[in-house]
């Protein structure tokens, strides 16, 4: 039994180092790709959230009980991006 394993080890040894090399660099590539995807997603989300105009609106109160008396349900949300009642200060 051990002789068979010895011959099997010797048979696959020339392929083992390149295979491990490719697997290691593949994992590094996938980790980098995942990190770059997370960064791109975060930047995209931040750009979208910065389009919310409520903080510069004349009707914005800044009170957490009633942020906007005109459109209280959509105040400081993504729905407020194209608010028809927006008036700049």
PyMOL Python script that loads the backbone (N, CA, C, O; Angstrom):
from pymol import cmd

cmd.read_pdbstr("""\
ATOM      1  N   UNK A   1       0.817  -1.185   0.000  1.00  0.00           N
ATOM      2  CA  UNK A   1       0.000   0.000   0.000  1.00  0.00           C
ATOM      3  C   UNK A   1       0.867   1.258   0.000  1.00  0.00           C
ATOM      4  O   UNK A   1       0.610   2.193  -0.758  1.00  0.00           O
ATOM      5  N   UNK A   2       1.907   1.280   0.862  1.00  0.00           N
ATOM      6  CA  UNK A   2       2.757   2.452   0.937  1.00  0.00           C
ATOM      7  C   UNK A   2       3.609   2.619  -0.312  1.00  0.00           C
ATOM      8  O   UNK A   2       3.973   3.738  -0.676  1.00  0.00           O
ATOM      9  N   UNK A   3       3.929   1.503  -0.970  1.00  0.00           N
ATOM     10  CA  UNK A   3       4.697   1.592  -2.209  1.00  0.00           C
ATOM     11  C   UNK A   3       3.873   2.285  -3.287  1.00  0.00           C
ATOM     12  O   UNK A   3       4.395   3.087  -4.061  1.00  0.00           O
ATOM     13  N   UNK A   4       2.589   1.971  -3.331  1.00  0.00           N
ATOM     14  CA  UNK A   4       1.712   2.607  -4.313  1.00  0.00           C
ATOM     15  C   UNK A   4       1.638   4.118  -4.065  1.00  0.00           C
ATOM     16  O   UNK A   4       1.706   4.909  -5.007  1.00  0.00           O
ATOM     17  N   UNK A   5       1.499   4.514  -2.800  1.00  0.00           N
ATOM     18  CA  UNK A   5       1.446   5.939  -2.466  1.00  0.00           C
ATOM     19  C   UNK A   5       2.768   6.630  -2.795  1.00  0.00           C
ATOM     20  O   UNK A   5       2.776   7.786  -3.216  1.00  0.00           O
ATOM     21  N   UNK A   6       3.875   5.930  -2.607  1.00  0.00           N
ATOM     22  CA  UNK A   6       5.185   6.490  -2.931  1.00  0.00           C
ATOM     23  C   UNK A   6       5.297   6.748  -4.433  1.00  0.00           C
ATOM     24  O   UNK A   6       5.761   7.810  -4.849  1.00  0.00           O
ATOM     25  N   UNK A   7       4.880   5.790  -5.238  1.00  0.00           N
ATOM     26  CA  UNK A   7       4.932   5.961  -6.694  1.00  0.00           C
ATOM     27  C   UNK A   7       3.938   7.031  -7.158  1.00  0.00           C
ATOM     28  O   UNK A   7       4.221   7.781  -8.093  1.00  0.00           O
ATOM     29  N   UNK A   8       2.796   7.096  -6.515  1.00  0.00           N
ATOM     30  CA  UNK A   8       1.800   8.124  -6.857  1.00  0.00           C
ATOM     31  C   UNK A   8       2.338   9.515  -6.537  1.00  0.00           C
ATOM     32  O   UNK A   8       2.169  10.450  -7.320  1.00  0.00           O
ATOM     33  N   UNK A   9       2.982   9.642  -5.391  1.00  0.00           N
ATOM     34  CA  UNK A   9       3.577  10.932  -5.012  1.00  0.00           C
ATOM     35  C   UNK A   9       4.650  11.347  -6.012  1.00  0.00           C
ATOM     36  O   UNK A   9       4.708  12.509  -6.416  1.00  0.00           O
ATOM     37  N   UNK A  10       5.483  10.422  -6.406  1.00  0.00           N
ATOM     38  CA  UNK A  10       6.535  10.724  -7.378  1.00  0.00           C
ATOM     39  C   UNK A  10       5.952  11.045  -8.749  1.00  0.00           C
ATOM     40  O   UNK A  10       6.540  11.823  -9.500  1.00  0.00           O
ATOM     41  N   UNK A  11       4.825  10.468  -9.082  1.00  0.00           N
ATOM     42  CA  UNK A  11       4.217  10.715 -10.389  1.00  0.00           C
ATOM     43  C   UNK A  11       3.592  12.109 -10.472  1.00  0.00           C
ATOM     44  O   UNK A  11       3.667  12.758 -11.516  1.00  0.00           O
ATOM     45  N   UNK A  12       2.983  12.569  -9.391  1.00  0.00           N
ATOM     46  CA  UNK A  12       2.297  13.871  -9.460  1.00  0.00           C
ATOM     47  C   UNK A  12       3.161  15.028  -8.964  1.00  0.00           C
ATOM     48  O   UNK A  12       2.749  16.183  -9.063  1.00  0.00           O
ATOM     49  N   UNK A  13       4.338  14.744  -8.440  1.00  0.00           N
ATOM     50  CA  UNK A  13       5.197  15.795  -7.899  1.00  0.00           C
ATOM     51  C   UNK A  13       5.583  16.855  -8.929  1.00  0.00           C
ATOM     52  O   UNK A  13       5.609  18.030  -8.564  1.00  0.00           O
ATOM     53  N   UNK A  14       5.884  16.532 -10.186  1.00  0.00           N
ATOM     54  CA  UNK A  14       6.223  17.587 -11.150  1.00  0.00           C
ATOM     55  C   UNK A  14       5.052  18.539 -11.435  1.00  0.00           C
ATOM     56  O   UNK A  14       5.272  19.681 -11.838  1.00  0.00           O
ATOM     57  N   UNK A  15       3.830  18.084 -11.234  1.00  0.00           N
ATOM     58  CA  UNK A  15       2.667  18.930 -11.504  1.00  0.00           C
ATOM     59  C   UNK A  15       2.191  19.685 -10.262  1.00  0.00           C
ATOM     60  O   UNK A  15       1.400  20.622 -10.366  1.00  0.00           O
ATOM     61  N   UNK A  16       2.669  19.279  -9.105  1.00  0.00           N
ATOM     62  CA  UNK A  16       2.180  19.827  -7.852  1.00  0.00           C
ATOM     63  C   UNK A  16       2.620  21.275  -7.641  1.00  0.00           C
ATOM     64  O   UNK A  16       1.808  22.104  -7.230  1.00  0.00           O
ATOM     65  N   UNK A  17       3.869  21.594  -7.909  1.00  0.00           N
ATOM     66  CA  UNK A  17       4.375  22.953  -7.698  1.00  0.00           C
ATOM     67  C   UNK A  17       3.687  23.949  -8.633  1.00  0.00           C
ATOM     68  O   UNK A  17       3.225  24.986  -8.158  1.00  0.00           O
ATOM     69  N   UNK A  18       3.597  23.685  -9.940  1.00  0.00           N
ATOM     70  CA  UNK A  18       2.878  24.644 -10.790  1.00  0.00           C
ATOM     71  C   UNK A  18       1.393  24.767 -10.427  1.00  0.00           C
ATOM     72  O   UNK A  18       0.816  25.852 -10.508  1.00  0.00           O
ATOM     73  N   UNK A  19       0.787  23.660 -10.031  1.00  0.00           N
ATOM     74  CA  UNK A  19      -0.619  23.705  -9.651  1.00  0.00           C
ATOM     75  C   UNK A  19      -0.823  24.567  -8.406  1.00  0.00           C
ATOM     76  O   UNK A  19      -1.755  25.369  -8.354  1.00  0.00           O
ATOM     77  N   UNK A  20       0.036  24.408  -7.414  1.00  0.00           N
ATOM     78  CA  UNK A  20      -0.053  25.234  -6.205  1.00  0.00           C
ATOM     79  C   UNK A  20       0.233  26.702  -6.522  1.00  0.00           C
ATOM     80  O   UNK A  20      -0.392  27.593  -5.947  1.00  0.00           O
ATOM     81  N   UNK A  21       1.169  26.954  -7.427  1.00  0.00           N
ATOM     82  CA  UNK A  21       1.484  28.320  -7.841  1.00  0.00           C
ATOM     83  C   UNK A  21       0.268  28.989  -8.470  1.00  0.00           C
ATOM     84  O   UNK A  21      -0.073  30.121  -8.127  1.00  0.00           O
ATOM     85  N   UNK A  22      -0.376  28.290  -9.382  1.00  0.00           N
ATOM     86  CA  UNK A  22      -1.563  28.837 -10.051  1.00  0.00           C
ATOM     87  C   UNK A  22      -2.705  29.032  -9.055  1.00  0.00           C
ATOM     88  O   UNK A  22      -3.404  30.044  -9.110  1.00  0.00           O
ATOM     89  N   UNK A  23      -2.897  28.093  -8.161  1.00  0.00           N
ATOM     90  CA  UNK A  23      -3.971  28.216  -7.162  1.00  0.00           C
ATOM     91  C   UNK A  23      -3.720  29.393  -6.227  1.00  0.00           C
ATOM     92  O   UNK A  23      -4.652  30.131  -5.905  1.00  0.00           O
ATOM     93  N   UNK A  24      -2.490  29.580  -5.792  1.00  0.00           N
ATOM     94  CA  UNK A  24      -2.175  30.681  -4.879  1.00  0.00           C
ATOM     95  C   UNK A  24      -2.415  32.029  -5.550  1.00  0.00           C
ATOM     96  O   UNK A  24      -3.030  32.916  -4.958  1.00  0.00           O
ATOM     97  N   UNK A  25      -1.930  32.189  -6.789  1.00  0.00           N
ATOM     98  CA  UNK A  25      -2.146  33.450  -7.489  1.00  0.00           C
ATOM     99  C   UNK A  25      -3.608  33.639  -7.863  1.00  0.00           C
ATOM    100  O   UNK A  25      -4.089  34.770  -7.928  1.00  0.00           O
ATOM    101  N   UNK A  26      -4.306  32.563  -8.106  1.00  0.00           N
ATOM    102  CA  UNK A  26      -5.746  32.666  -8.367  1.00  0.00           C
ATOM    103  C   UNK A  26      -6.503  33.186  -7.160  1.00  0.00           C
ATOM    104  O   UNK A  26      -7.402  34.015  -7.295  1.00  0.00           O
ATOM    105  N   UNK A  27      -6.141  32.698  -5.975  1.00  0.00           N
ATOM    106  CA  UNK A  27      -6.775  33.192  -4.751  1.00  0.00           C
ATOM    107  C   UNK A  27      -6.457  34.663  -4.507  1.00  0.00           C
ATOM    108  O   UNK A  27      -7.327  35.428  -4.090  1.00  0.00           O
ATOM    109  N   UNK A  28      -5.216  35.059  -4.766  1.00  0.00           N
ATOM    110  CA  UNK A  28      -4.845  36.467  -4.609  1.00  0.00           C
ATOM    111  C   UNK A  28      -5.622  37.326  -5.597  1.00  0.00           C
ATOM    112  O   UNK A  28      -6.098  38.402  -5.234  1.00  0.00           O
ATOM    113  N   UNK A  29      -5.759  36.873  -6.831  1.00  0.00           N
ATOM    114  CA  UNK A  29      -6.519  37.610  -7.844  1.00  0.00           C
ATOM    115  C   UNK A  29      -7.985  37.741  -7.435  1.00  0.00           C
ATOM    116  O   UNK A  29      -8.564  38.822  -7.553  1.00  0.00           O
ATOM    117  N   UNK A  30      -8.588  36.660  -6.958  1.00  0.00           N
ATOM    118  CA  UNK A  30      -9.992  36.711  -6.544  1.00  0.00           C
ATOM    119  C   UNK A  30     -10.198  37.634  -5.344  1.00  0.00           C
ATOM    120  O   UNK A  30     -11.196  38.352  -5.281  1.00  0.00           O
ATOM    121  N   UNK A  31      -9.273  37.621  -4.403  1.00  0.00           N
ATOM    122  CA  UNK A  31      -9.378  38.518  -3.250  1.00  0.00           C
ATOM    123  C   UNK A  31      -9.268  39.973  -3.689  1.00  0.00           C
ATOM    124  O   UNK A  31     -10.029  40.823  -3.226  1.00  0.00           O
ATOM    125  N   UNK A  32      -8.329  40.262  -4.576  1.00  0.00           N
ATOM    126  CA  UNK A  32      -8.185  41.625  -5.100  1.00  0.00           C
ATOM    127  C   UNK A  32      -9.407  42.068  -5.871  1.00  0.00           C
ATOM    128  O   UNK A  32      -9.858  43.206  -5.742  1.00  0.00           O
ATOM    129  N   UNK A  33      -9.943  41.162  -6.676  1.00  0.00           N
ATOM    130  CA  UNK A  33     -11.146  41.467  -7.459  1.00  0.00           C
ATOM    131  C   UNK A  33     -12.322  41.769  -6.528  1.00  0.00           C
ATOM    132  O   UNK A  33     -13.102  42.685  -6.786  1.00  0.00           O
ATOM    133  N   UNK A  34     -12.445  41.011  -5.467  1.00  0.00           N
ATOM    134  CA  UNK A  34     -13.519  41.218  -4.499  1.00  0.00           C
ATOM    135  C   UNK A  34     -13.370  42.564  -3.787  1.00  0.00           C
ATOM    136  O   UNK A  34     -14.355  43.275  -3.586  1.00  0.00           O
ATOM    137  N   UNK A  35     -12.154  42.906  -3.412  1.00  0.00           N
ATOM    138  CA  UNK A  35     -11.916  44.189  -2.738  1.00  0.00           C
ATOM    139  C   UNK A  35     -12.209  45.350  -3.678  1.00  0.00           C
ATOM    140  O   UNK A  35     -12.835  46.330  -3.272  1.00  0.00           O
ATOM    141  N   UNK A  36     -11.766  45.255  -4.924  1.00  0.00           N
ATOM    142  CA  UNK A  36     -12.044  46.321  -5.891  1.00  0.00           C
ATOM    143  C   UNK A  36     -13.540  46.450  -6.161  1.00  0.00           C
ATOM    144  O   UNK A  36     -14.047  47.561  -6.316  1.00  0.00           O
ATOM    145  N   UNK A  37     -14.239  45.340  -6.216  1.00  0.00           N
ATOM    146  CA  UNK A  37     -15.689  45.383  -6.397  1.00  0.00           C
ATOM    147  C   UNK A  37     -16.391  46.054  -5.230  1.00  0.00           C
ATOM    148  O   UNK A  37     -17.341  46.811  -5.423  1.00  0.00           O
ATOM    149  N   UNK A  38     -15.925  45.778  -4.019  1.00  0.00           N
ATOM    150  CA  UNK A  38     -16.510  46.408  -2.833  1.00  0.00           C
ATOM    151  C   UNK A  38     -16.246  47.911  -2.825  1.00  0.00           C
ATOM    152  O   UNK A  38     -17.122  48.694  -2.456  1.00  0.00           O
ATOM    153  N   UNK A  39     -15.051  48.312  -3.226  1.00  0.00           N
ATOM    154  CA  UNK A  39     -14.725  49.738  -3.284  1.00  0.00           C
ATOM    155  C   UNK A  39     -15.580  50.434  -4.333  1.00  0.00           C
ATOM    156  O   UNK A  39     -16.103  51.519  -4.078  1.00  0.00           O
ATOM    157  N   UNK A  40     -15.732  49.830  -5.505  1.00  0.00           N
ATOM    158  CA  UNK A  40     -16.550  50.429  -6.560  1.00  0.00           C
ATOM    159  C   UNK A  40     -18.006  50.544  -6.126  1.00  0.00           C
ATOM    160  O   UNK A  40     -18.661  51.547  -6.407  1.00  0.00           O
ATOM    161  N   UNK A  41     -18.506  49.534  -5.452  1.00  0.00           N
ATOM    162  CA  UNK A  41     -19.883  49.571  -4.963  1.00  0.00           C
ATOM    163  C   UNK A  41     -20.070  50.671  -3.921  1.00  0.00           C
ATOM    164  O   UNK A  41     -21.089  51.361  -3.927  1.00  0.00           O
ATOM    165  N   UNK A  42     -19.107  50.838  -3.039  1.00  0.00           N
ATOM    166  CA  UNK A  42     -19.185  51.868  -2.007  1.00  0.00           C
ATOM    167  C   UNK A  42     -19.143  53.263  -2.614  1.00  0.00           C
ATOM    168  O   UNK A  42     -19.894  54.144  -2.194  1.00  0.00           O
ATOM    169  N   UNK A  43     -18.277  53.472  -3.595  1.00  0.00           N
ATOM    170  CA  UNK A  43     -18.194  54.774  -4.253  1.00  0.00           C
ATOM    171  C   UNK A  43     -19.494  55.080  -4.990  1.00  0.00           C
ATOM    172  O   UNK A  43     -19.984  56.208  -4.940  1.00  0.00           O
ATOM    173  N   UNK A  44     -20.046  54.096  -5.662  1.00  0.00           N
ATOM    174  CA  UNK A  44     -21.309  54.288  -6.373  1.00  0.00           C
ATOM    175  C   UNK A  44     -22.433  54.648  -5.413  1.00  0.00           C
ATOM    176  O   UNK A  44     -23.227  55.546  -5.691  1.00  0.00           O
ATOM    177  N   UNK A  45     -22.503  53.959  -4.297  1.00  0.00           N
ATOM    178  CA  UNK A  45     -23.542  54.234  -3.290  1.00  0.00           C
ATOM    179  C   UNK A  45     -23.358  55.621  -2.681  1.00  0.00           C
ATOM    180  O   UNK A  45     -24.338  56.328  -2.444  1.00  0.00           O
ATOM    181  N   UNK A  46     -22.118  56.015  -2.428  1.00  0.00           N
ATOM    182  CA  UNK A  46     -21.853  57.337  -1.859  1.00  0.00           C
ATOM    183  C   UNK A  46     -22.263  58.441  -2.828  1.00  0.00           C
ATOM    184  O   UNK A  46     -22.827  59.453  -2.412  1.00  0.00           O
ATOM    185  N   UNK A  47     -21.985  58.254  -4.118  1.00  0.00           N
ATOM    186  CA  UNK A  47     -22.400  59.251  -5.110  1.00  0.00           C
ATOM    187  C   UNK A  47     -23.913  59.392  -5.143  1.00  0.00           C
ATOM    188  O   UNK A  47     -24.436  60.501  -5.252  1.00  0.00           O
ATOM    189  N   UNK A  48     -24.613  58.273  -5.050  1.00  0.00           N
ATOM    190  CA  UNK A  48     -26.072  58.303  -5.068  1.00  0.00           C
ATOM    191  C   UNK A  48     -26.613  59.001  -3.820  1.00  0.00           C
ATOM    192  O   UNK A  48     -27.561  59.781  -3.910  1.00  0.00           O
ATOM    193  N   UNK A  49     -26.025  58.729  -2.669  1.00  0.00           N
ATOM    194  CA  UNK A  49     -26.508  59.340  -1.432  1.00  0.00           C
ATOM    195  C   UNK A  49     -26.207  60.838  -1.381  1.00  0.00           C
ATOM    196  O   UNK A  49     -26.933  61.585  -0.725  1.00  0.00           O
ATOM    197  N   UNK A  50     -25.157  61.289  -2.056  1.00  0.00           N
ATOM    198  CA  UNK A  50     -24.832  62.711  -2.080  1.00  0.00           C
ATOM    199  C   UNK A  50     -25.753  63.502  -3.002  1.00  0.00           C
ATOM    200  O   UNK A  50     -25.684  64.731  -3.025  1.00  0.00           O
ATOM    201  N   UNK A  51     -26.596  62.840  -3.745  1.00  0.00           N
ATOM    202  CA  UNK A  51     -27.555  63.534  -4.601  1.00  0.00           C
ATOM    203  C   UNK A  51     -28.823  63.922  -3.854  1.00  0.00           C
ATOM    204  O   UNK A  51     -29.662  64.639  -4.401  1.00  0.00           O
ATOM    205  N   UNK A  52     -28.981  63.467  -2.623  1.00  0.00           N
ATOM    206  CA  UNK A  52     -30.175  63.797  -1.840  1.00  0.00           C
ATOM    207  C   UNK A  52     -30.081  65.270  -1.440  1.00  0.00           C
ATOM    208  O   UNK A  52     -29.149  65.649  -0.731  1.00  0.00           O
ATOM    209  N   UNK A  53     -31.028  66.111  -1.881  1.00  0.00           N
ATOM    210  CA  UNK A  53     -30.904  67.554  -1.691  1.00  0.00           C
ATOM    211  C   UNK A  53     -31.502  68.087  -0.391  1.00  0.00           C
ATOM    212  O   UNK A  53     -31.488  69.301  -0.185  1.00  0.00           O
ATOM    213  N   UNK A  54     -32.015  67.257   0.477  1.00  0.00           N
ATOM    214  CA  UNK A  54     -32.787  67.713   1.640  1.00  0.00           C
ATOM    215  C   UNK A  54     -32.037  68.693   2.537  1.00  0.00           C
ATOM    216  O   UNK A  54     -32.641  69.647   3.027  1.00  0.00           O
ATOM    217  N   UNK A  55     -30.767  68.492   2.763  1.00  0.00           N
ATOM    218  CA  UNK A  55     -30.027  69.350   3.690  1.00  0.00           C
ATOM    219  C   UNK A  55     -29.947  70.788   3.199  1.00  0.00           C
ATOM    220  O   UNK A  55     -29.764  71.700   4.007  1.00  0.00           O
ATOM    221  N   UNK A  56     -30.078  71.013   1.903  1.00  0.00           N
ATOM    222  CA  UNK A  56     -30.009  72.362   1.340  1.00  0.00           C
ATOM    223  C   UNK A  56     -31.380  72.924   0.993  1.00  0.00           C
ATOM    224  O   UNK A  56     -31.472  73.961   0.337  1.00  0.00           O
ATOM    225  N   UNK A  57     -32.438  72.262   1.420  1.00  0.00           N
ATOM    226  CA  UNK A  57     -33.797  72.688   1.090  1.00  0.00           C
ATOM    227  C   UNK A  57     -34.286  73.726   2.108  1.00  0.00           C
ATOM    228  O   UNK A  57     -33.912  73.682   3.280  1.00  0.00           O
ATOM    229  N   UNK A  58     -35.124  74.656   1.644  1.00  0.00           N
ATOM    230  CA  UNK A  58     -35.676  75.690   2.525  1.00  0.00           C
ATOM    231  C   UNK A  58     -36.632  75.096   3.552  1.00  0.00           C
ATOM    232  O   UNK A  58     -36.797  75.665   4.631  1.00  0.00           O
ATOM    233  N   UNK A  59     -37.258  73.978   3.246  1.00  0.00           N
ATOM    234  CA  UNK A  59     -38.228  73.367   4.153  1.00  0.00           C
ATOM    235  C   UNK A  59     -37.596  72.408   5.163  1.00  0.00           C
ATOM    236  O   UNK A  59     -38.276  71.949   6.081  1.00  0.00           O
ATOM    237  N   UNK A  60     -36.327  72.103   5.010  1.00  0.00           N
ATOM    238  CA  UNK A  60     -35.662  71.144   5.898  1.00  0.00           C
ATOM    239  C   UNK A  60     -35.485  71.763   7.277  1.00  0.00           C
ATOM    240  O   UNK A  60     -34.910  72.844   7.404  1.00  0.00           O
ATOM    241  N   UNK A  61     -35.976  71.082   8.312  1.00  0.00           N
ATOM    242  CA  UNK A  61     -35.929  71.632   9.670  1.00  0.00           C
ATOM    243  C   UNK A  61     -34.707  71.175  10.453  1.00  0.00           C
ATOM    244  O   UNK A  61     -34.239  71.905  11.326  1.00  0.00           O
ATOM    245  N   UNK A  62     -34.185  70.008  10.172  1.00  0.00           N
ATOM    246  CA  UNK A  62     -33.065  69.470  10.930  1.00  0.00           C
ATOM    247  C   UNK A  62     -33.502  68.778  12.212  1.00  0.00           C
ATOM    248  O   UNK A  62     -32.671  68.192  12.906  1.00  0.00           O
ATOM    249  N   UNK A  63     -34.773  68.832  12.535  1.00  0.00           N
ATOM    250  CA  UNK A  63     -35.318  68.163  13.716  1.00  0.00           C
ATOM    251  C   UNK A  63     -35.579  66.707  13.362  1.00  0.00           C
ATOM    252  O   UNK A  63     -36.170  66.423  12.321  1.00  0.00           O
ATOM    253  N   UNK A  64     -35.149  65.787  14.209  1.00  0.00           N
ATOM    254  CA  UNK A  64     -35.313  64.370  13.867  1.00  0.00           C
ATOM    255  C   UNK A  64     -36.762  63.906  13.980  1.00  0.00           C
ATOM    256  O   UNK A  64     -37.104  62.847  13.453  1.00  0.00           O
ATOM    257  N   UNK A  65     -37.625  64.672  14.654  1.00  0.00           N
ATOM    258  CA  UNK A  65     -39.043  64.309  14.728  1.00  0.00           C
ATOM    259  C   UNK A  65     -39.750  64.590  13.400  1.00  0.00           C
ATOM    260  O   UNK A  65     -40.530  63.766  12.922  1.00  0.00           O
ATOM    261  N   UNK A  66     -39.478  65.743  12.811  1.00  0.00           N
ATOM    262  CA  UNK A  66     -40.109  66.133  11.550  1.00  0.00           C
ATOM    263  C   UNK A  66     -39.043  66.808  10.692  1.00  0.00           C
ATOM    264  O   UNK A  66     -38.814  68.013  10.800  1.00  0.00           O
ATOM    265  N   UNK A  67     -38.406  66.030   9.854  1.00  0.00           N
ATOM    266  CA  UNK A  67     -37.306  66.549   9.044  1.00  0.00           C
ATOM    267  C   UNK A  67     -37.789  67.511   7.977  1.00  0.00           C
ATOM    268  O   UNK A  67     -37.129  68.507   7.680  1.00  0.00           O
ATOM    269  N   UNK A  68     -38.954  67.206   7.395  1.00  0.00           N
ATOM    270  CA  UNK A  68     -39.509  68.034   6.327  1.00  0.00           C
ATOM    271  C   UNK A  68     -41.024  68.093   6.508  1.00  0.00           C
ATOM    272  O   UNK A  68     -41.678  67.050   6.473  1.00  0.00           O
ATOM    273  N   UNK A  69     -41.602  69.281   6.700  1.00  0.00           N
ATOM    274  CA  UNK A  69     -43.053  69.362   6.871  1.00  0.00           C
ATOM    275  C   UNK A  69     -43.823  69.150   5.572  1.00  0.00           C
ATOM    276  O   UNK A  69     -45.015  68.845   5.616  1.00  0.00           O
ATOM    277  N   UNK A  70     -43.186  69.300   4.431  1.00  0.00           N
ATOM    278  CA  UNK A  70     -43.878  69.165   3.148  1.00  0.00           C
ATOM    279  C   UNK A  70     -43.941  67.706   2.702  1.00  0.00           C
ATOM    280  O   UNK A  70     -45.006  67.224   2.316  1.00  0.00           O
ATOM    281  N   UNK A  71     -42.819  67.004   2.751  1.00  0.00           N
ATOM    282  CA  UNK A  71     -42.740  65.595   2.342  1.00  0.00           C
ATOM    283  C   UNK A  71     -42.069  64.780   3.456  1.00  0.00           C
ATOM    284  O   UNK A  71     -40.925  64.358   3.286  1.00  0.00           O
ATOM    285  N   UNK A  72     -42.735  64.549   4.571  1.00  0.00           N
ATOM    286  CA  UNK A  72     -42.057  63.877   5.694  1.00  0.00           C
ATOM    287  C   UNK A  72     -41.699  62.418   5.441  1.00  0.00           C
ATOM    288  O   UNK A  72     -40.751  61.912   6.042  1.00  0.00           O
ATOM    289  N   UNK A  73     -42.424  61.732   4.574  1.00  0.00           N
ATOM    290  CA  UNK A  73     -42.144  60.308   4.353  1.00  0.00           C
ATOM    291  C   UNK A  73     -40.895  60.069   3.510  1.00  0.00           C
ATOM    292  O   UNK A  73     -40.246  59.030   3.637  1.00  0.00           O
ATOM    293  N   UNK A  74     -40.561  61.023   2.657  1.00  0.00           N
ATOM    294  CA  UNK A  74     -39.410  60.806   1.775  1.00  0.00           C
ATOM    295  C   UNK A  74     -38.196  61.635   2.171  1.00  0.00           C
ATOM    296  O   UNK A  74     -37.171  61.574   1.493  1.00  0.00           O
ATOM    297  N   UNK A  75     -38.284  62.401   3.241  1.00  0.00           N
ATOM    298  CA  UNK A  75     -37.174  63.263   3.649  1.00  0.00           C
ATOM    299  C   UNK A  75     -35.931  62.433   3.955  1.00  0.00           C
ATOM    300  O   UNK A  75     -35.995  61.416   4.646  1.00  0.00           O
ATOM    301  N   UNK A  76     -34.819  62.886   3.432  1.00  0.00           N
ATOM    302  CA  UNK A  76     -33.500  62.253   3.613  1.00  0.00           C
ATOM    303  C   UNK A  76     -33.451  60.816   3.119  1.00  0.00           C
ATOM    304  O   UNK A  76     -32.699  60.004   3.658  1.00  0.00           O
ATOM    305  N   UNK A  77     -34.234  60.490   2.111  1.00  0.00           N
ATOM    306  CA  UNK A  77     -34.187  59.156   1.516  1.00  0.00           C
ATOM    307  C   UNK A  77     -33.883  59.301   0.027  1.00  0.00           C
ATOM    308  O   UNK A  77     -33.828  60.410  -0.504  1.00  0.00           O
ATOM    309  N   UNK A  78     -33.689  58.169  -0.631  1.00  0.00           N
ATOM    310  CA  UNK A  78     -33.400  58.199  -2.063  1.00  0.00           C
ATOM    311  C   UNK A  78     -34.588  58.704  -2.870  1.00  0.00           C
ATOM    312  O   UNK A  78     -34.411  59.213  -3.976  1.00  0.00           O
ATOM    313  N   UNK A  79     -35.778  58.572  -2.339  1.00  0.00           N
ATOM    314  CA  UNK A  79     -36.966  59.063  -3.035  1.00  0.00           C
ATOM    315  C   UNK A  79     -36.963  60.587  -3.136  1.00  0.00           C
ATOM    316  O   UNK A  79     -37.656  61.143  -3.987  1.00  0.00           O
ATOM    317  N   UNK A  80     -36.205  61.268  -2.293  1.00  0.00           N
ATOM    318  CA  UNK A  80     -36.165  62.727  -2.278  1.00  0.00           C
ATOM    319  C   UNK A  80     -35.220  63.306  -3.326  1.00  0.00           C
ATOM    320  O   UNK A  80     -35.097  64.527  -3.422  1.00  0.00           O
ATOM    321  N   UNK A  81     -34.560  62.479  -4.102  1.00  0.00           N
ATOM    322  CA  UNK A  81     -33.607  62.985  -5.091  1.00  0.00           C
ATOM    323  C   UNK A  81     -34.301  63.875  -6.118  1.00  0.00           C
ATOM    324  O   UNK A  81     -33.749  64.909  -6.493  1.00  0.00           O
ATOM    325  N   UNK A  82     -35.468  63.513  -6.573  1.00  0.00           N
ATOM    326  CA  UNK A  82     -36.214  64.325  -7.540  1.00  0.00           C
ATOM    327  C   UNK A  82     -37.465  64.915  -6.899  1.00  0.00           C
ATOM    328  O   UNK A  82     -38.537  64.881  -7.502  1.00  0.00           O
ATOM    329  N   UNK A  83     -37.350  65.449  -5.702  1.00  0.00           N
ATOM    330  CA  UNK A  83     -38.498  65.994  -4.972  1.00  0.00           C
ATOM    331  C   UNK A  83     -39.026  67.234  -5.698  1.00  0.00           C
ATOM    332  O   UNK A  83     -38.265  68.147  -6.019  1.00  0.00           O
ATOM    333  N   UNK A  84     -40.321  67.253  -5.948  1.00  0.00           N
ATOM    334  CA  UNK A  84     -40.910  68.384  -6.679  1.00  0.00           C
ATOM    335  C   UNK A  84     -41.069  69.615  -5.788  1.00  0.00           C
ATOM    336  O   UNK A  84     -41.259  70.719  -6.300  1.00  0.00           O
ATOM    337  N   UNK A  85     -40.997  69.451  -4.476  1.00  0.00           N
ATOM    338  CA  UNK A  85     -41.152  70.569  -3.548  1.00  0.00           C
ATOM    339  C   UNK A  85     -39.820  71.168  -3.106  1.00  0.00           C
ATOM    340  O   UNK A  85     -39.799  72.009  -2.207  1.00  0.00           O
ATOM    341  N   UNK A  86     -38.726  70.764  -3.705  1.00  0.00           N
ATOM    342  CA  UNK A  86     -37.408  71.253  -3.300  1.00  0.00           C
ATOM    343  C   UNK A  86     -37.269  72.737  -3.631  1.00  0.00           C
ATOM    344  O   UNK A  86     -37.519  73.164  -4.758  1.00  0.00           O
ATOM    345  N   UNK A  87     -36.867  73.507  -2.629  1.00  0.00           N
ATOM    346  CA  UNK A  87     -36.574  74.932  -2.802  1.00  0.00           C
ATOM    347  C   UNK A  87     -35.209  75.189  -2.163  1.00  0.00           C
ATOM    348  O   UNK A  87     -35.039  74.950  -0.967  1.00  0.00           O
ATOM    349  N   UNK A  88     -34.243  75.667  -2.931  1.00  0.00           N
ATOM    350  CA  UNK A  88     -32.918  75.908  -2.340  1.00  0.00           C
ATOM    351  C   UNK A  88     -32.963  77.049  -1.323  1.00  0.00           C
ATOM    352  O   UNK A  88     -33.782  77.961  -1.429  1.00  0.00           O
ATOM    353  N   UNK A  89     -32.082  76.981  -0.356  1.00  0.00           N
ATOM    354  CA  UNK A  89     -32.011  78.038   0.664  1.00  0.00           C
ATOM    355  C   UNK A  89     -31.438  79.287   0.091  1.00  0.00           C
ATOM    356  O   UNK A  89     -31.302  80.285   0.799  1.00  0.00           O
TER     357      UNK A  89
END
""", "prot")
cmd.dss("prot")
cmd.show_as("cartoon", "prot")
cmd.util.cbc("prot")
cmd.orient("prot")
